[in-house]
Amino acid sequence: MEIHNLYRQGNRFTLQEPEGDYVLWYRLIAAEGMAVTDGDTVAPAIDVESPEGWSEIPAPQEPVEELEELREYYTRTQAVLPG
């Protein structure tokens, strides 16, 4: 599982540390064929306030193609989901 710092200023997120005040969040990205989970949510990648309590598990078999496409999208881009 990759963990990247994510910086939140108001409603805006960025992977680059901004000037001024911000709140530190984290982007968790599962390895290929894996998913991240906190026991309730299972996703290929997710933006969270803390990585504590998250772990990597084998990806569910049903929507593997969709999970892999989303993981690749998060990895290739600086995509940010609203918080």
N, C-alpha and C positions, 0 to 999 in steps of 0.2 A: 504494500500500500504506500503510495506516495502522499506526502503531506506538504502542501504549499501554503505559505502565508498569504492571506487575502485581507485587503485593507478596506474598511467601510467608512465612508464619509457621507453622512445623511443616508440617502437611498442609493448611493453610488458605490459600487465595488470596483477594486482594481487590484492587479497583481503587483503593481509598482508602488512602493512606499511613497505616499503623497506628503506634501508639505502641510503643516497645520495639524489640527486635531483629527484623529481617526480612531476607530475601534478595530482591534485585530481579530480577524476570523481565520478560518482554516478551510482549505479545499482538500478533501480526501479523494484520491483517485485509486481505484482498485486495479490490480494487475490484470492482464489479459486472462479471461476465463474465470475471474473472481468478482466478488461484489463486496461492498462495505456494509456493515450492519451495526446497529446499536441494540439489537434484539427486537425492535419493532419495525424499523425502516430497513429495507434492503435496496441498494442502488449501486450502479457502477461508479458514480462519483456524486459528491454532495458537498455543499458549503455549510459549515457548522461553526458555532461560537467556540466550541472546544473539541479537540480530538479525543478527549478522555471518554472511555466507555465504547469506543468504536473499534471494530476489528474486521478482518478480512475473512470471507468464507467463499467456498465454491459458488459460482453464480447459479441461480436457479436454471433448470433445464428448459422450461417453457419459452421465456422471452429472451433467450441468449443473444439472438441477432440484434434485437433492439438495445439490450444492455451494452453490447460491444460497440454498436454504432454511437451510442451516447458517450461511452468511455473515450472512444477515439475523438469525438468532437471536443470534449473537455480537454483532452491532451493536446490537440492541435491548435486550439483557439484560446482566447482569454474570455471564454463565455462565462457569464455571470448570471446566476438566477437571482431574482428579487428576494430580499431577506425578510 
